[in-house]
Amino acid sequence: MPNHPTKIIYPADVPKAKRSLYNSNWQLLTKKTGRLLLLAGDQRIEHLNSDFFGPGIDQADNDPEHFFQIADKMPIGAAAVHYGLASWYGQHYRRTAYVIKLNGKTNLLPGDPISRCLAGVGQAIALAKQAGFRLAGVGYTIYLGSQHEGQMMAEASEIIRQAHAQGLLAIVWIYPKGVNVKNENDAEIIAGAAGVAVSLGADFVKLKAPKPLTVKNIQRIVQAAGKTKVVFAGGSSRTAGQVFKDIQVQLAAGAAGVAIGRNIHQRSLTEASNWLRGLAAMIYEQKTAEQVLSRLKINKPSRHKIK
């Protein structure tokens, strides 16, 4: 598994007076390993309630607090949520570090997607201070290939500058999507998205994993991202064996971690916690999928269906 140096290389737009805070946030997010396990909780806007209620989904997931109960005390870098969720729940779950997702859109409207700011960097900082939780970074989604990509890239660029100016990390979600994108799973276009992320100055970029998932394709994407670290999305709900083995391929080829949501929060608190401990062992301790699955006995998860 490739080594991710823990020594910080500061982006030039992080002021010297903020480098200590930036370093602290970097070490917090990566557990001093240079890798990131991000628990993604932005789907309540992005996917509406279909990700939280239905067959195969634990009944507790319909309640937003279930996500925060999972994140609490777990060995994750941070939980990524929108401003409002952080406002309601962050004050009660302060052990978790947070990344505030600053833009969002639903999946209801047809046509090329556009996702605009719902909150700003300054507002996120003020909220964290008032609620008493640790804000380690901010996030923003860009739909590359949409006719609106220019507006989203401009907003993301400004957010990254503002975040760095305050000693925060900036994570971009970049998904090729729109009428001009023929195959959003193609390694070439995902590598292009990685190149956009480093061109904007992001610290991390969350990407969909390419199909086919091969070491060669992952290496190509990671190389295209340069000094921006790549984490791949956990994707739709699958078995532990499928998810963990795919992540093992990604890590071995140079990925810096995973950003995972549905495969965690759709499960019971106990099962979700086991998954996160297993993922943390792979990402932070370089354990293999086989070692983790054997130790935690989660290869065949029990799903609690809605009655």
N, C-alpha and C positions, 0 to 999 in steps of 0.2 A: 504494500500500500504506500503511495507517495507521501512524502513528508510535507506537512504544511508548517512553515516556520512560524514560531510564536513571537519573534521579534517584530515589532511594529515598523512598517514603512509608512510614514505619515503622508497623506495627500497634501499637496502644497497649499490647498485652500483651508487647511486646519490651522488656525492661528497658534503661535507658540504658547500663548496664554491658555489655550484650550487643549493642548496636547496631552496633558495629564488626564483630563476627563475623557478624551477620546481613547486613550490607552486603557483606562479603567473600563470603559464601555466595551471595548474590543475584547478584553480579557474576560469580562462577564459573559458576553454573548458566546464566546468560543470555549469557555472553560479552560482558558490558557493553552489551548491546543491548536488554534488556527482553524478549527472546524466548527460548524454550526448545526445544531439540532433545533429547528424552529417549529413550534406548534402553531399551525395556521388556523385562525378562527375568523376569517373574513368572509366565509361563505353565506352568512345570513343575509347579506346584501347581494352577493354575487349569484348565488344559486337559489335564493329564497328558501322556503321551508322543506323542499324536497330532499335536502341533504340531512334533515333533522327528524323527520317523521315518516314512517312507512315500514313495509316489510323488511326484515333483516336489520333494522336499526333499533338499538336499545331505547326503551321508552323514556329514559331519563334525558335523552339528547334533545327532546323537544323544548326543554327548559334551558335557556342560555347559561344558567349557572353551572350546569354539568361540565361545560368546557373549562371553567375556572377551577372547579373542584379537581379536574384531571390535572391541570397545570400546576396546582398548588403542591409544593414539596417535590415535584418531579425534576429529574436531572436534565432539564432542557436549557438551551441558551436563553430563549425568550418565548413569550406568547404574542402572536401578531393579531391584533383586533382593531376594529374601527373605534373612533373617538368615543362614541356614545356608550359602547360596551365597556370601555375602560373607565368611563365616568361612573357608570352604575356599579360595576363590580370590582374595579381595580383597588378601590379604597378598602375592600374587605379581603382582598387576596394580595397582600403586599410582599409576600416572599417571592413572588414571580416577577421577573424582569419583563418589560413590555416593549414591543415595537408597535407604534401606532400607525395603522394604515390610513393614509390621508385622502385617498380617493376611492371611488366605488361606483358600480352600476349594477342594475339587475339584468336578468337574462330574458326579459319580457319583450323588449323592443327589437324589431327586425332591422336589417341593414348593417352597415359597418359600425362596429362598436366604438363608443367614446366614453371615457371615464374621467370625470373632472374632480377637482379638489372639493372635499367636504369639510376639511379643517386644515389649518396651517401649522408650520413647525412651532411657531411661538405659542399657539394655542395648546398644542400637545405638551410643551414644556410647562406651561402654566397649570394645566390639568394635573400633571404628574406631581408637581410641587404641592398643589392644594390637596390632592387625594393621598399623598404620601407614598406613592409607589415609585419604583425605579424605572425611568425611561431610558432605554439603551439606544434606541434608534427609531427611525421612521421608515415607512414603506409607501410605494407608489406603483400602480400597474400601468403598463403601456401595451396597447394592442398594435403591434407592428404590422404594417400592411393595410391598416384601416385608412380610409381617406382622411381621418381625423388624427393620424399619428403625430403630425407636426405640433398640434396643440398639446397633446399629452407629453411629447418629448420636451417641449418648452417648459411645461409645468414641472416635470421631473427634474430637469436641469437646475431650475431655480430652487427646488426643494433640497436637492443634494448640496448645493452651495450653502443654503441656510443651515442645514443640519450640521455640516462640517464646521461652519462658523461658530456653532454652539457646542462642539465636541461630541456630537451624536453621529452614529453610523447611519448610512442610507442604503436601504435594500430596495431594488426594483424587481418587480414581477414583469417579465416581458413575454407575451404570448403572441406569436404571429397569427393573425385572425382577420378575416374580411374577404371581400369578393376577389381581391387580387392575390390571395394566398391559396394556392392549389393544394398544398399538402403541409399542414401545420406541424406534422410529426417528422418532417424531413430533416436530416442532420445538417444539411447545407443552410437552410433558413434558420434553424436554431443556433447554429454557429454565428450567423449574421446577427441574431438577436444578442448573443453574447458580446459581439463586437460593439453593438450599440451601447450596451451597459457600461463597458469600460470607456467608451467615448464620452459618455455623460458623467463619468467619474464615480459611479456607484461602488460601494464597498463589497456588496454581494449582489448577485442576480439569481432570481428563482426562475427556472426554465422547466418546461415539460421535457421529459426524457425522450430522446429520439427513437424512432422505429426504423430499422431494427436496433435493439439495444446491444451494441457491441463495444468492446474496448476501443477500437479504432474510432468509432463515431464520438464516444465520450471524450477521448483525448483531443480530437479535432475541436470540439466545442470549448473545452477547458483552455486550450492554447489560444483560441480566438478571443477569450475573455481577458487575457493578459493578467494584470494585477488585480482585476476584479475576480473575487472568488465565486465559484459556481455551486449552487445547491439545486437539486432537482426536486420537482413536485412529487408527492407520494402517489398522486393519481386516485382513481376510483377505488371503491372497496374491493379488496382481494384477500386471499389467504395470507397468513404470516409467512409461509414458505415462499410464496411468489414475491411478496414485497421485500423481504429481507435478502433474498438472493439477488434481486435486481439492484438493491442498494449496494450489495457487496461488489457487484460489477462496476457500479458507478464510482465507488470509493477507490477501488483498485486502479481505476483508470485516471484518477486525479481529481474527482469531484471533492468539494470541501464540506459535504454534508447533505442534509435533506430538509425540506420544508413539507410537513405532513399534516393533514387535517382530517379528512373523512375517515381514513383508515384508523384514526385514533378516537375521535369524539363520538363516532357512531356506536362505539362499544361501551360495555359497562365500565364503571370506574375501576374495578379490579383488573379487568382485561386490558383496558387502555393503559393502566399503570404498568402492567407487565410488558406491553409493547414498547413503551417509552424507555423502560429500563434496558430492554434488549437493544433498542436503537442507540441509546447512549453508550452501551458497551461496545457496539460496533464503531461508532463515530469517534468516541473519546479514548477508548481503550484498545481499538483495532482488533476486536474479537471477530471471528468469522460468523457467518450466518448459521452454520451448523452448530457451533459452540453455543450461540445464543438460543437457538430454537430448542436444543437439547436441555439446556440448563433451566429455561423458563417454562418449558412444556407448553408452548403456545402455537405449535404448528397447526393444530386443529382447533381454532377458537370456537367457543360456543356463543352463538348470536341469539339475543333475546328479541324475538319478534313481537310486533304489536298485535295484541289480541283483538 
